[in-house]
């Protein structure tokens, strides 16, 4: 099972000692992630900026594949991949998905 937390601009999946943060395709006025290219740029910038102080936590940008897409070599989504530390475990009360 994986825990899931949803924010105004992202969905975060927790699995073991890793978290995977996907940007939502939203326009909130102060940010516009409707275009895939914009979400991609923001993911890379987030990792670049946060690695300066937390290189052991921000592991990079990763591809997520669905089972049927993996066989064809096509990714489903891209996400920021994070390592969880004991103080950064998923908060209580989160949704869980199987």
C-alpha positions in Angstrom: 0.0 0.0 0.0 1.1 3.6 -0.7 0.0 6.7 1.1 -1.2 9.6 -1.0 -1.4 13.3 -0.2 -2.9 15.9 -2.5 -2.0 19.5 -2.5 -3.3 22.4 -4.6 -0.5 21.8 -7.2 0.7 18.2 -6.7 -0.1 14.7 -5.8 2.5 12.9 -3.6 2.7 9.1 -3.4 4.6 7.6 -0.5 6.1 4.1 -0.9 8.6 2.7 1.6 11.4 5.2 2.0 10.5 7.1 -1.2 8.0 9.8 -2.2 7.0 10.6 -5.8 5.6 14.1 -6.4 3.6 14.7 -9.6 2.6 18.2 -10.6 -1.0 18.7 -11.5 -2.0 20.3 -14.8 -3.6 23.3 -13.1 -3.8 27.1 -13.5 -4.1 28.8 -10.1 -3.4 32.3 -11.2 0.0 32.5 -9.3 1.2 29.4 -11.1 0.2 27.8 -14.4 1.1 24.1 -14.9 -1.4 23.4 -17.7 1.4 22.8 -20.3 3.5 19.6 -19.9 6.6 21.6 -20.8 6.0 24.0 -17.9 5.5 21.1 -15.4 8.7 19.5 -16.7 10.7 22.7 -16.3 9.4 23.2 -12.8 10.2 19.6 -11.7 13.9 20.1 -12.8 14.1 23.5 -11.2 12.7 22.2 -8.0 15.3 19.4 -7.8 18.1 21.9 -8.8 17.2 24.4 -6.1 16.5 21.9 -3.3 19.6 19.8 -3.9 21.7 22.6 -2.7 20.5 22.0 0.9 19.1 18.5 0.7 20.9 16.5 -1.9 20.3 13.3 0.0 16.5 13.9 -0.1 16.0 15.2 -3.7 17.0 12.3 -5.9 16.0 13.7 -9.2 13.2 13.5 -11.8 11.9 10.0 -12.5 9.6 8.3 -15.0 6.5 6.4 -14.0 5.4 3.6 -16.2 2.0 1.8 -16.3 2.3 -2.0 -16.8 1.0 -1.9 -20.4 3.0 1.1 -21.3 6.3 -0.3 -19.8 6.2 -3.1 -22.3 6.0 -0.6 -25.1 8.6 1.7 -23.5 6.2 4.6 -23.0 6.1 6.5 -19.7 2.8 7.6 -18.2 4.1 10.5 -16.0 7.2 12.2 -14.7 7.7 13.1 -11.1 10.2 14.4 -8.6 11.7 11.4 -6.7 12.4 12.0 -3.0 14.0 10.0 -0.2 12.1 10.1 3.0 14.0 10.6 6.3 12.5 9.4 9.6 11.4 13.0 10.4 9.7 13.2 7.0 7.5 10.1 7.1 3.9 10.5 5.7 1.6 12.4 8.0 -1.1 10.5 9.9 -4.6 10.6 8.3 -3.4 10.3 4.7 -5.3 8.3 2.1 -3.9 4.9 1.2 -4.0 3.2 -2.2 -3.3 -0.4 -3.0 
